[in-house]
Amino acid sequence: MSYAPDMDVRLVQLLGSFIVARSEYVLARLEFAALHPRIPAPPNIDRLPDASERTLRERWPFAASDLAAARLYLAQRRAAHDESPPQRAARERLERVVRELDGYARAILWVQTVEERESSGGESGGSP
């Protein structure tokens, strides 16, 4: 992965992890949609091309917005009492990968916030 030398290595690692988890989301999304043909498919999440400063600046806001749409999708479509075991397993996989993506997104936001504080002369602290 290419990134600017001044970009925090934590951000590079988190973006890389988000990219991998987003690939898992694509598969979970397709499986869920195939097993739940009567409801709309979960929303797509923008693909980040790499873990770079440019991607963080130009593409991250879209991916974060798409992730919010995926969380809302799942919140609005709770498991039906008549879901089959394969449907339930697909839902659980989709929910798990959305939680994973959400964890990376929260950590990315936290690191960005800490970096902004440090660059403005403020103190950092706390945890994601």
Backbone bond lengths (Angstrom), bond angles and torsions (degrees), N, CA, C in turn:
res aa  C-N    CA-C-N  psi(-1)  N-CA   C-N-CA  omega(-1)  CA-C   N-CA-C  phi
1 M - - - 1.452 - - 1.521 109.33 -
2 S 1.285 115.61 139.46 1.461 118.96 178.46 1.523 109.08 -99.95
3 Y 1.308 115.87 141.90 1.453 120.93 176.28 1.513 109.37 -155.43
4 A 1.327 113.45 160.58 1.463 118.96 179.29 1.526 108.90 -69.29
5 P 1.327 117.87 141.69 1.459 120.66 -178.57 1.528 113.00 -58.32
6 D 1.339 117.32 -27.97 1.454 119.14 -178.14 1.531 112.60 -87.50
7 M 1.324 118.20 -1.51 1.456 120.67 178.76 1.522 109.01 -77.62
8 D 1.303 116.34 133.56 1.454 123.24 -178.49 1.528 109.98 -57.77
9 V 1.322 116.70 130.46 1.465 121.38 -179.17 1.528 110.76 -61.55
10 R 1.334 117.34 -30.12 1.471 119.61 177.66 1.525 110.34 -62.57
11 L 1.330 116.82 -40.08 1.468 120.06 178.42 1.522 111.36 -65.51
12 V 1.306 116.56 -39.87 1.461 120.57 178.29 1.532 109.44 -60.99
13 Q 1.317 116.46 -46.94 1.463 120.70 -179.54 1.532 111.26 -64.68
14 L 1.322 116.79 -42.42 1.462 119.98 -179.78 1.522 111.72 -66.59
15 L 1.324 117.02 -42.57 1.462 119.66 176.99 1.526 110.58 -63.17
16 G 1.316 117.17 -41.21 1.465 120.59 176.83 1.518 111.59 -60.72
17 S 1.312 117.15 -42.71 1.463 120.94 177.74 1.522 111.19 -66.25
18 F 1.329 116.93 -38.70 1.460 120.89 176.87 1.530 110.04 -61.95
19 I 1.323 116.73 -42.41 1.465 121.23 -179.87 1.525 110.64 -61.20
20 V 1.322 117.64 -44.25 1.467 121.57 178.89 1.532 109.90 -64.54
21 A 1.322 117.16 -46.14 1.463 120.38 -179.75 1.523 111.31 -65.22
22 R 1.309 117.70 -33.56 1.464 120.54 177.84 1.523 110.26 -64.47
23 S 1.328 117.37 -35.26 1.467 120.44 175.20 1.529 110.48 -63.55
24 E 1.315 116.91 -40.20 1.465 121.05 175.65 1.526 110.19 -63.65
25 Y 1.330 116.63 -37.52 1.463 121.23 178.48 1.529 110.50 -61.80
26 V 1.320 117.35 -41.38 1.467 120.80 -179.87 1.528 109.67 -57.24
27 L 1.317 116.48 -46.07 1.466 120.08 179.57 1.523 111.68 -67.01
28 A 1.321 117.22 -43.62 1.463 120.82 179.42 1.531 110.66 -64.22
29 R 1.305 116.28 -37.97 1.476 122.04 178.14 1.524 110.74 -62.47
30 L 1.325 116.47 -46.20 1.466 120.68 179.22 1.525 111.64 -64.20
31 E 1.316 116.40 -43.36 1.466 120.38 178.54 1.526 110.48 -62.06
32 F 1.324 115.79 -45.75 1.465 120.31 179.84 1.527 110.60 -60.25
33 A 1.324 116.56 -46.76 1.468 120.93 -178.73 1.528 111.05 -63.18
34 A 1.315 117.16 -39.82 1.465 120.34 179.95 1.528 111.55 -65.71
35 L 1.318 116.68 -35.46 1.467 120.91 -177.63 1.526 113.15 -89.03
36 H 1.333 116.83 -9.61 1.473 121.94 179.10 1.536 108.76 -126.77
37 P 1.340 117.69 64.21 1.464 120.16 -173.43 1.532 114.89 -67.99
38 R 1.319 117.90 -14.57 1.469 119.91 -176.57 1.529 113.91 -89.62
39 I 1.311 116.74 -4.36 1.472 119.56 177.62 1.524 108.70 -121.42
40 P 1.330 117.32 155.55 1.473 119.69 178.78 1.533 110.57 -59.98
41 A 1.304 115.80 148.35 1.471 121.20 177.63 1.524 110.08 -66.04
42 P 1.317 116.96 151.24 1.467 119.85 174.59 1.530 110.00 -59.04
43 P 1.324 117.00 153.65 1.470 119.67 -179.36 1.530 111.87 -67.35
44 N 1.311 114.37 153.92 1.455 120.62 174.77 1.528 108.95 -75.56
45 I 1.312 116.46 153.05 1.467 121.69 172.87 1.518 106.89 -115.49
46 D 1.326 116.01 127.68 1.465 122.70 -176.58 1.522 110.86 -51.32
47 R 1.310 115.44 137.36 1.461 121.67 177.86 1.525 109.12 -83.12
48 L 1.309 115.35 127.18 1.461 120.49 175.39 1.526 107.45 -90.07
49 P 1.344 118.61 126.94 1.463 120.31 -174.52 1.528 114.08 -70.10
50 D 1.318 117.49 -30.52 1.459 120.94 -178.71 1.523 108.97 -165.43
51 A 1.313 114.73 174.24 1.465 120.83 -179.60 1.526 109.25 -97.62
52 S 1.323 115.48 68.04 1.460 120.44 -176.85 1.527 110.93 -119.58
53 E 1.316 114.12 166.36 1.460 120.37 177.20 1.532 110.48 -62.55
54 R 1.316 115.62 -39.07 1.470 119.85 179.13 1.535 111.07 -62.78
55 T 1.324 116.41 -44.07 1.466 120.44 177.34 1.516 110.54 -61.10
56 L 1.315 116.01 -43.49 1.464 120.08 179.48 1.526 110.65 -60.93
57 R 1.287 116.29 -41.55 1.463 121.13 -178.20 1.532 112.17 -74.79
58 E 1.331 117.18 -44.37 1.465 120.50 -170.59 1.522 114.47 -95.54
59 R 1.321 118.58 -32.09 1.461 119.90 -172.13 1.521 114.07 -112.33
60 W 1.329 116.21 -25.12 1.458 118.91 -176.32 1.534 112.79 -56.77
61 P 1.329 120.10 -43.14 1.472 118.84 -179.50 1.534 113.12 -56.29
62 F 1.331 117.06 -35.27 1.468 120.29 179.25 1.525 110.99 -70.23
63 A 1.326 116.67 -43.63 1.462 120.46 179.14 1.530 110.28 -63.78
64 A 1.328 116.94 -41.02 1.463 120.46 179.20 1.529 110.86 -64.22
65 S 1.316 116.88 -40.01 1.461 121.38 177.32 1.530 110.86 -65.41
66 D 1.326 116.48 -42.23 1.467 120.57 177.63 1.523 110.84 -62.93
67 L 1.319 117.06 -38.84 1.463 120.80 178.07 1.521 110.38 -63.22
68 A 1.326 116.88 -40.70 1.471 119.92 176.80 1.528 110.34 -60.62
69 A 1.338 117.09 -38.94 1.466 120.94 177.88 1.531 110.70 -65.27
70 A 1.319 117.55 -37.61 1.466 121.18 178.15 1.529 110.93 -66.62
71 R 1.338 116.83 -40.73 1.474 119.73 176.78 1.523 110.51 -62.60
72 L 1.324 116.76 -43.72 1.459 121.55 178.89 1.529 110.85 -63.40
73 Y 1.317 116.70 -42.20 1.462 122.05 177.97 1.524 109.83 -54.37
74 L 1.328 116.84 -50.13 1.462 120.47 -178.52 1.530 111.63 -67.21
75 A 1.309 117.20 -36.70 1.462 120.41 179.01 1.531 111.17 -65.28
76 Q 1.312 117.00 -33.12 1.462 121.27 -178.49 1.523 112.88 -84.42
77 R 1.301 117.61 -14.35 1.465 121.09 -176.69 1.516 110.03 -125.93
78 R 1.300 114.96 75.61 1.460 120.81 177.93 1.520 109.98 -69.23
79 A 1.303 116.15 160.61 1.460 121.22 -179.80 1.530 110.39 -60.70
80 A 1.316 114.93 134.11 1.462 120.79 175.76 1.530 108.84 -80.64
81 H 1.308 116.37 150.60 1.467 119.90 -178.72 1.525 112.38 -65.32
82 D 1.328 116.71 -21.28 1.459 120.04 -178.11 1.536 113.43 -101.83
83 E 1.323 117.84 18.50 1.467 120.04 176.84 1.528 109.27 -64.85
84 S 1.320 115.23 139.10 1.468 120.32 176.87 1.533 108.82 -75.97
85 P 1.323 117.86 163.08 1.469 119.32 176.26 1.538 113.33 -55.29
86 P 1.346 119.75 -43.39 1.475 117.46 177.08 1.534 112.52 -63.90
87 Q 1.334 118.00 -37.26 1.466 120.70 177.64 1.524 110.26 -64.65
88 R 1.318 116.27 -42.28 1.464 120.91 -179.89 1.533 110.02 -64.19
89 A 1.331 116.73 -41.98 1.473 120.36 178.85 1.532 110.81 -64.03
90 A 1.332 117.41 -40.32 1.465 120.94 178.22 1.520 110.53 -64.30
91 R 1.324 117.00 -41.18 1.468 121.38 177.97 1.528 110.36 -62.21
92 E 1.325 116.05 -45.07 1.466 120.19 -179.24 1.526 111.32 -62.60
93 R 1.349 116.98 -40.41 1.468 120.47 177.12 1.528 110.80 -62.84
94 L 1.329 115.84 -44.75 1.468 120.05 179.53 1.527 110.45 -62.57
95 E 1.315 117.32 -45.13 1.467 121.11 178.81 1.522 111.45 -61.83
96 R 1.354 116.34 -41.23 1.461 120.02 -179.51 1.525 111.44 -63.02
97 V 1.336 116.90 -45.59 1.463 119.01 -177.35 1.530 110.64 -70.70
98 V 1.321 118.56 -31.75 1.470 120.11 175.49 1.531 109.78 -66.81
99 R 1.323 117.28 -40.00 1.479 119.76 176.00 1.527 110.95 -62.46
100 E 1.339 116.09 -40.25 1.461 120.44 178.84 1.532 110.39 -63.74
101 L 1.327 116.62 -47.60 1.463 120.68 177.58 1.525 110.68 -59.51
102 D 1.320 116.23 -41.25 1.459 120.34 179.58 1.529 110.91 -62.83
103 G 1.313 116.99 -39.47 1.470 120.21 177.41 1.519 111.73 -61.83
104 Y 1.328 116.53 -43.86 1.472 119.82 177.44 1.527 110.83 -64.50
105 A 1.326 116.36 -41.32 1.473 119.94 -179.83 1.525 110.92 -62.25
106 R 1.319 116.80 -42.94 1.473 120.65 178.68 1.530 110.85 -64.06
107 A 1.320 116.10 -40.43 1.466 119.75 179.31 1.531 110.78 -66.83
108 I 1.330 117.29 -39.46 1.467 120.59 177.37 1.523 109.76 -61.01
109 L 1.307 116.89 -45.94 1.466 120.98 178.46 1.524 110.59 -60.62
110 W 1.310 117.34 -42.26 1.461 121.45 -179.56 1.533 110.60 -62.58
111 V 1.344 117.02 -46.58 1.471 120.09 -179.56 1.528 110.04 -63.79
112 Q 1.314 116.96 -41.18 1.472 119.87 177.76 1.530 110.32 -60.51
113 T 1.315 116.77 -42.30 1.468 121.38 -179.79 1.525 110.56 -63.96
114 V 1.323 116.69 -43.75 1.468 120.78 179.04 1.531 110.17 -63.37
115 E 1.327 116.78 -43.94 1.470 120.08 179.05 1.525 111.67 -61.23
116 E 1.338 116.28 -41.26 1.464 119.67 179.44 1.517 110.56 -63.71
117 R 1.326 116.94 -41.47 1.467 120.19 178.40 1.521 110.86 -63.49
118 E 1.333 115.54 -44.33 1.463 119.40 -179.08 1.521 111.63 -65.15
119 S 1.321 117.25 -38.45 1.458 119.75 -179.37 1.522 112.15 -73.89
120 S 1.330 116.92 -21.61 1.457 119.28 178.02 1.523 112.09 -95.97
121 G 1.340 115.96 5.42 1.455 120.56 176.26 1.514 114.05 89.79
122 G 1.343 117.04 4.35 1.452 120.60 177.61 1.500 111.47 -81.28
123 E 1.334 115.38 172.15 1.451 119.42 179.41 1.508 109.35 -95.43
124 S 1.323 115.56 148.00 1.470 120.11 176.07 1.508 108.37 -101.46
125 G 1.315 114.04 163.19 1.446 119.25 178.59 1.493 109.43 171.68
126 G 1.328 115.70 175.99 1.459 119.61 179.86 1.500 110.46 84.44
127 S 1.323 114.62 -169.19 1.452 121.45 -179.95 1.507 109.63 -144.32
128 P 1.344 117.68 164.66 1.472 119.64 -177.45 1.501 113.36 -65.79
